[in-house]
């Protein structure tokens, strides 16, 4: 065979070999770039799953930072680890790893130094923020590692992490009643105590004793505004702590409005215009002589949509129609659990307003005698003044601070805006 022909055949073989190498490298690169999208998607999913775990961990841990338990950091860490580990990563194939004394850290401020509980002995009660950090190391790539055949490329397994910070903040605000509690009445009052106010003086306006009728926008409004607040939703744009509230209203003119929340209608208050609670069942010293802890029974009566039981069972002297349980079930709402301002009643000694100190949760216990006028009436001209609960006395059940996590005055349990007075709930802040 001629030498020239042999040289051509060898050259063809070398060219075919070079093309095979180029094609092989090109396929590797194409597969690598195609795999890049898939592997990045895998890492994105893992990041999202880890973030869910970190968020859950931080929220559960911050729930325990109430500042009332010296062991709160240990409890918070355990809650964070348990809750965080209930989440899963890598397409839900394995639990998120939350480590003891490392994954959960605490700080007294949002932007302060975060440390594990083992470094915070003696300052446990000062911690207000919980931070959870979770990682997943050694995430093996699916396809992109084929690029390792390219000289100088060395793609290793990946690590993904997530961090979250949470704290306790007031929940959305319940609309408040136009009644204020004197702060001096609360230090010795456990949850469930009845607070007593005097409806009087006879023929006058306002309440005395442990609480007062108040207007949230003094000096405007007066009794008509108090009545509209009671038949409406209440005051939902509440003033901040330190704001002055006052201007007592007249009991005789707001009794009908107050009683509408018990499913009782008289005078200008009409069914369909003034929403009742789910129950009108009332509590006075006559049918609840212990004068404490009626809340649990109230819950049971509300479940049954029990209507007001009548004056004979309560010792009251009311007027108007009493709606049935069918009406309360169909038209009722949360109307007897409400927040009220706690004020420094010393301000009323020298003026008509007093500053808001905090907010409390209360239960409206009973109706007020219609047209009592602050202690009189009910029996016609010349009759002796009515006395007793609903006439010259009024009770509210104190159910604790409105921002207490156990408060039954919780609304949606969602974080509120600045100035909210609802129960403290865990909130993600970072």
C-alpha positions in Angstrom: 0.0 0.0 0.0 1.4 3.4 -0.9 2.8 5.4 2.1 0.6 8.4 1.3 -2.6 6.4 1.8 -1.4 5.1 5.1 -0.6 8.6 6.4 -4.2 9.7 5.4 -5.8 6.9 7.3 -3.8 7.6 10.4 -4.6 11.3 10.2 -8.3 10.4 10.0 -8.1 8.2 13.0 -6.4 11.0 15.0 -9.1 13.5 14.0 -11.8 11.2 15.0 -10.2 10.7 18.4 -9.9 14.5 18.9 -13.5 15.0 18.0 -14.5 12.3 20.5 -12.6 14.1 23.2 -14.1 17.4 22.4 -17.6 16.0 22.2 -17.0 14.2 25.6 -15.8 17.5 27.2 -18.7 19.4 25.7 -21.3 17.0 26.9 -19.8 17.1 30.4 -20.0 20.9 30.4 -23.6 20.8 29.1 -24.6 18.3 31.6 -22.9 20.3 34.3 -24.7 23.5 33.4 -28.0 21.6 33.1 -27.3 20.0 36.5 -26.4 23.4 37.9 -30.1 24.5 37.7 -31.3 21.3 39.3 -28.6 21.4 42.1 -29.3 25.0 42.8 -33.0 24.2 43.0 -32.2 21.5 45.5 -30.2 23.9 47.6 -32.9 26.5 47.5 -35.5 24.0 48.7 -33.1 22.9 51.5 -32.7 26.6 52.4 -36.4 27.1 52.6 -36.9 24.0 54.7 -34.2 25.0 57.1 -35.7 28.5 57.4 -39.0 27.0 58.4 -37.2 25.1 61.1 -35.3 28.1 62.3 -38.5 30.2 62.4 -40.4 27.6 64.3 -37.5 27.2 66.7 -37.2 30.9 67.4 -40.9 31.4 67.9 -41.2 28.5 70.3 -38.1 29.7 72.3 -39.3 33.3 72.5 -42.7 32.1 73.8 -41.0 31.3 77.1 -39.1 34.6 77.6 -41.7 36.1 79.9 -39.1 37.4 82.5 -40.9 35.6 85.3 -39.0 32.3 85.5 -35.4 31.9 86.4 -35.3 28.7 84.3 -36.8 30.4 81.3 -33.7 29.9 79.1 -33.5 26.2 79.7 -37.2 25.9 79.0 -36.9 28.2 75.9 -34.0 26.2 74.5 -35.9 22.9 75.0 -39.0 24.3 73.3 -36.9 25.7 70.4 -35.1 22.4 69.9 -38.2 20.3 70.1 -40.2 22.5 67.8 -37.4 23.1 65.3 -36.7 19.4 65.0 -40.3 18.7 64.0 -39.5 20.3 60.7 -37.7 18.4 58.0 -35.1 19.1 55.3 -33.9 17.6 52.0 -37.4 17.2 50.5 -38.7 16.3 53.9 -36.5 13.2 54.1 -34.8 14.0 57.4 -35.4 16.1 60.5 -33.8 19.5 60.9 -30.8 19.2 63.3 -31.1 21.7 66.2 -28.2 21.4 68.6 -28.2 21.8 72.4 -26.4 24.9 73.8 -25.4 26.3 70.4 -28.3 26.4 68.0 -30.5 28.5 70.3 -29.0 31.8 71.7 -30.4 34.7 73.6 -29.9 38.5 73.9 -31.6 41.3 75.9 -31.8 43.4 72.7 -32.4 42.8 69.0 -29.0 43.9 67.8 -27.1 42.8 70.9 -24.7 39.9 71.3 -26.4 36.5 71.2 -25.0 33.9 73.6 -26.0 30.3 74.6 -27.7 29.8 77.9 -24.5 28.4 79.5 -22.9 31.8 79.1 -25.8 33.8 80.7 -25.9 32.6 84.3 -27.3 35.3 86.5 -28.9 37.3 83.7 -31.5 34.8 82.5 -34.5 37.1 83.2 -33.1 39.9 81.1 -33.2 38.0 77.9 -35.9 39.1 75.5 -34.8 37.8 72.1 -34.2 34.2 71.0 -32.1 33.4 67.9 -32.0 30.0 66.3 -29.4 28.9 63.8 -29.6 25.6 61.9 -27.4 24.1 59.2 -27.3 21.1 56.9 -23.7 20.2 55.8 -22.6 17.7 53.2 -25.4 18.2 50.7 -24.3 16.0 47.8 -24.8 17.5 44.3 -26.7 15.6 41.7 -25.1 16.6 38.5 -22.8 19.6 38.8 -20.0 17.4 40.1 -19.4 16.2 36.5 -17.6 19.5 36.0 -14.9 18.1 38.2 -13.5 16.4 35.0 -12.5 19.9 33.8 -9.0 20.7 34.9 -8.8 23.0 37.9 -12.5 22.4 38.9 -13.2 20.8 42.3 -16.9 21.1 43.3 -17.5 19.7 46.8 -20.7 18.9 48.7 -22.6 22.0 49.9 -23.6 23.5 53.2 -26.9 25.5 53.7 -27.9 27.4 56.8 -30.7 29.6 58.1 -31.2 32.0 61.1 -34.3 33.5 62.7 -34.8 35.8 65.7 -38.1 36.2 67.6 -39.4 38.0 70.7 -42.7 38.5 72.5 -44.9 41.4 71.4 -48.5 42.5 72.2 -51.1 41.0 70.0 -53.8 42.9 68.1 -55.9 45.0 70.4 -59.3 44.1 71.6 -61.7 47.0 71.4 -61.9 48.6 74.9 -64.9 49.3 77.1 -65.4 52.9 78.4 -64.6 51.8 81.9 -61.3 52.2 83.7 -59.9 50.3 86.7 -58.0 52.1 89.4 -54.5 50.8 89.5 -54.5 50.9 93.3 -57.2 48.2 93.3 -55.1 45.6 91.5 -51.9 44.7 93.5 -53.8 42.6 96.0 -56.2 41.1 93.5 -55.5 37.7 92.0 -57.0 36.7 88.7 -60.7 35.9 89.2 -61.3 38.6 91.8 -64.4 40.7 91.6 -63.8 44.4 91.5 -66.6 46.5 93.1 -67.6 49.9 92.0 -70.4 52.2 93.4 -73.0 53.5 91.0 -73.6 56.9 92.3 -73.9 59.2 94.0 -77.7 59.0 93.8 -78.8 61.1 90.9 -75.3 61.7 89.7 -73.1 60.3 87.0 -70.1 58.0 86.9 -68.8 55.2 89.0 -66.7 55.3 92.2 -64.7 52.8 94.0 -62.5 50.5 92.0 -63.4 51.7 88.6 -64.8 54.7 86.6 -66.8 55.4 83.5 -64.4 57.1 81.1 -64.3 58.7 77.7 -61.2 57.9 75.6 -61.4 61.3 73.9 -62.0 63.9 76.7 -63.5 66.4 76.9 -65.6 65.7 73.8 -68.4 63.2 73.7 -69.8 62.5 77.1 -72.6 60.0 77.9 -73.8 59.7 74.3 -70.3 58.7 73.2 -70.1 56.1 76.0 -73.4 54.7 74.9 -72.3 54.4 71.3 -69.1 52.7 72.4 -71.1 50.1 74.3 -73.6 49.3 71.6 -70.8 49.5 69.0 -67.5 47.6 68.8 -65.9 49.6 71.6 -63.0 51.9 71.3 -60.5 50.2 69.0 -58.0 53.0 68.5 -56.9 52.9 72.1 -54.7 55.6 73.6 -51.1 54.9 74.6 -49.9 54.4 78.1 -49.6 57.8 79.8 -52.5 59.3 77.8 -55.2 61.1 79.8 -58.7 59.6 79.9 -61.7 60.6 81.8 -65.0 62.6 81.7 -67.4 60.3 83.6 -70.7 59.6 81.9 -74.1 59.2 83.5 -75.2 55.7 84.6 -78.8 56.2 83.9 -78.2 57.0 80.2 -75.8 54.1 79.5 -77.5 51.3 81.4 -79.6 50.3 78.4 -76.5 50.3 76.2 -74.5 48.2 78.7 -77.3 45.7 79.0 -77.6 45.2 75.2 -74.4 43.1 75.5 -76.4 40.7 77.7 -79.1 40.3 75.0 -81.4 42.7 76.8 -83.1 45.5 74.9 -85.0 48.6 76.2 -85.6 52.1 75.0 -83.5 53.1 72.1 -81.4 49.9 72.0 -82.8 47.5 69.4 -82.1 43.9 68.5 -80.1 43.9 65.3 -78.6 47.3 66.1 -76.7 46.4 69.3 -74.9 43.1 69.2 -75.1 40.8 72.3 -72.7 38.3 73.7 -73.3 34.6 73.0 -74.7 34.5 76.6 -76.7 36.8 78.8 -76.3 34.7 81.9 -75.5 37.1 84.8 -73.5 36.9 88.0 -74.3 38.8 91.2 -73.8 38.2 94.9 -77.2 36.6 94.9 -76.5 33.7 92.5 -72.7 33.7 92.9 -72.1 34.5 96.6 -68.4 33.7 96.4 -67.9 36.8 94.3 -64.9 35.3 92.5 -64.0 33.0 89.6 -67.2 33.1 87.6 -65.2 32.9 84.3 -65.3 29.1 83.9 -69.0 29.0 84.4 -69.4 31.9 82.0 -67.6 29.8 79.3 -70.0 26.9 79.9 -73.0 29.3 79.7 -71.7 30.8 76.6 -71.3 27.4 75.0 -75.0 26.7 75.7 -76.0 30.3 74.6 -77.8 30.7 77.9 -79.9 33.9 78.0 -80.3 36.2 81.0 -81.9 34.1 83.7 -84.2 36.8 85.0 -84.3 39.3 87.9 -85.6 36.7 90.4 -82.3 34.8 90.2 -80.0 37.8 90.2 -81.7 40.4 92.5 -81.6 43.0 89.7 -84.3 45.3 88.5 -84.1 45.4 84.8 -86.5 46.3 82.0 -87.0 45.4 78.4 -87.0 42.3 76.3 -84.6 39.3 76.9 -83.5 37.5 73.8 -83.6 33.7 73.6 -80.6 31.3 73.2 -81.6 30.9 69.6 -81.2 34.6 69.0 -77.9 34.7 70.9 -76.5 31.7 69.0 -77.4 33.3 65.6 -76.4 36.9 66.4 -73.9 36.7 69.3 -70.3 37.8 69.4 -67.5 38.1 71.9 -69.0 41.1 73.8 -68.5 40.5 77.5 -64.7 39.8 77.6 -63.0 43.1 77.0 -59.9 45.1 77.8 -60.1 48.2 79.9 -57.5 50.8 80.9 -55.9 50.7 84.3 -55.5 54.3 85.4 -54.0 56.3 88.3 -57.3 57.3 89.9 -55.5 59.9 92.0 -55.9 62.1 88.9 -59.6 62.2 89.4 -59.2 63.9 92.8 -58.0 67.1 91.2 -59.5 66.9 87.7 -61.7 65.0 85.3 -58.9 62.8 83.7 -56.3 60.4 84.8 -53.3 58.8 83.0 -53.4 55.2 81.6 -51.0 53.0 83.4 -51.6 49.6 81.6 -54.5 47.5 80.3 -56.5 44.7 82.0 -58.8 42.0 80.8 -62.3 41.9 82.5 -65.5 40.0 82.3 -68.8 42.0 82.3 -70.7 40.1 85.1 -74.3 41.5 85.1 -76.7 44.1 83.7 -77.4 47.4 85.4 -80.8 48.4 86.7 -82.5 50.4 84.0 -83.0 54.1 84.8 -81.3 53.6 88.2 -80.0 57.1 88.0 -77.0 56.1 90.1 -78.8 54.3 92.8 -82.5 55.3 92.7 -85.5 54.5 90.6 -87.0 51.3 89.4 -90.1 51.6 91.5 -91.9 54.6 90.2 -92.5 58.0 91.7 -92.3 58.1 95.5 -90.9 54.5 95.7 -87.9 53.7 97.8 -84.6 53.8 95.9 -83.4 50.5 94.5 -80.4 49.1 96.3 -77.9 46.2 95.7 -76.0 45.1 92.7 -77.1 46.8 89.5 -78.5 49.8 91.4 -75.9 51.1 93.8 -73.2 48.5 93.1 -71.5 47.1 90.1 -69.1 44.2 89.7 -66.5 43.3 87.1 -64.3 40.2 87.2 -60.6 40.9 86.9 -59.0 38.4 84.5 -55.4 39.7 84.6 -53.2 41.9 82.6 -54.3 42.2 78.9 -50.8 41.3 77.7 -50.6 38.2 79.8 -50.1 35.2 77.4 -52.9 33.3 79.3 -55.4 36.2 79.0 -58.8 35.2 77.7 -59.1 38.6 76.0 -56.9 37.4 73.2 -58.1 38.5 69.8 -56.5 36.7 66.8 -53.3 36.1 68.6 -51.5 38.0 65.7 -48.9 40.6 66.3 -50.3 44.0 66.7 -49.2 47.5 65.7 -47.3 49.8 68.1 -49.5 50.5 71.1 -51.4 47.3 71.0 -52.5 46.0 74.3 -53.3 42.4 73.5 -51.7 39.3 75.1 -48.0 38.8 74.3 -47.4 36.5 71.3 -44.2 35.3 69.7 -43.1 37.5 66.8 -40.4 37.0 64.2 -38.2 40.1 64.0 -35.3 38.9 61.9 
